Amino acid sequence: MPESAIGFFEELLSRLRGRRVSFDEIGAPVLPSTVRLIEGGEKVFSSPYPPESCGALLAQEWHAYPQLVFLYEGVRNYRDHFGLEEFHENCEYFYLHIGATEKEHKVHSLSTAAQMCRTATDLEHLERGFTTYLNLLADNWAEIHAAVQAN
């Protein structure tokens, strides 16, 4: 997570709890699906078949934009804990990525995938990488949701 986002969430937690809170003290467990996402991501991104890695990149980049949009929408629920300008200064990470960066990444991931797919076999590898990484992401979000609901 970028330093600016960490700072924002530390400040938000501090305001919600009425005392200084450090991200390090939270001690939230690393979920098994997060470990699988990291390990499975390393595996698929290290595939000996470049189209498979490109498929994973395609899934990652097309997931990133809506993920940031939903995270930002959630953050907006806490806007009243900040001054107006202060809130928007803290959200610059979201604005940069929602506004342009992630859109560019989506376009570049498509053009890279298109360059990788020269044969039907290449397309199969691309699809396998895409599906593998997308399933890892989906499993991780499902486990995060279950953990939040349990607390």
Secondary structure by P-SEA (a helix, b strand, c coil): ccaaaaaaaaaaaaaaaccccccccccccccaaaaaaaaaaaaaaacccaaaaaaaaaaaaaaaaaaaaaaaaaaacccccccaaaaaaaaaaaaaaaacaaaaaaaaaaaaaaaacccaaaaaaaaaaaaaaaaaaaaaaaaaaaaaaac
